[in-house]
Every structure is written in C-alpha cells, then in structure tokens.
Amino acid sequence: MGMFDFNNEKIENSAHWEEVLCSGKGRPQNLVRAKVPGGWLVESRSTSAYGGLTFMPDPEHLWLQEEEK
C-alpha cells in the first residue's frame, strides 16, 4: 500500500509535501520535502521523465528555509 489505497482515496497519515525554496543555475525544476521520523524525504520533480528521491538525516528537523528563519 502506498500513498493511496485501492479505491484511490488518500490515506490519512500520508506525508505532507512542501516546496523547497531553491535558486541558481542547474537547480531542480521542483524540489519538495516531507518531514519523516529521523529527517526528511526530499524529492526532485521534473517535467521530463527524470526525478529523484532521497533521505536527508535531520533527527531534530532543524532544516529551516529562508522564510522560516
């Protein structure tokens, strides 16, 4: 079972994805993060077929964006 159940209904405890502010040449077209136990899931999304998902360790969730500081 993933983010959606078999009836295509959203599961209550699914991750809350938020946009990551990024700038500069070569930056991903769309970078999002979700707070998970022990850190963050970070996903790069693209209009092409490419993207990626990684885990960033941050047990205390100290990663603040500029607008959060």
Residue pairs with C-beta under 8 A, 6 or more apart in sequence:
1 11
3 10
3 11
3 14
3 15
4 10
4 11
5 11
15 34
15 35
15 36
15 41
16 34
16 35
17 32
17 33
17 34
17 43
18 32
18 33
18 34
19 30
19 31
19 32
20 31
20 32
20 33
20 42
20 65
21 65
21 66
21 67
22 28
22 31
28 44
28 45
28 46
29 44
29 45
29 46
29 47
30 44
30 45
30 46
31 42
31 43
31 44
31 45
32 42
32 43
32 45
33 40
33 41
33 42
33 43
33 56
33 63
34 40
34 41
34 43
35 61
36 55
38 55
38 57
38 58
38 59
39 55
39 56
39 57
39 58
39 59
39 61
40 55
40 56
40 58
40 61
40 63
41 53
41 54
41 55
41 56
42 53
42 54
42 55
42 56
43 51
43 52
43 53
43 54
44 51
44 52
44 53
45 51
56 63
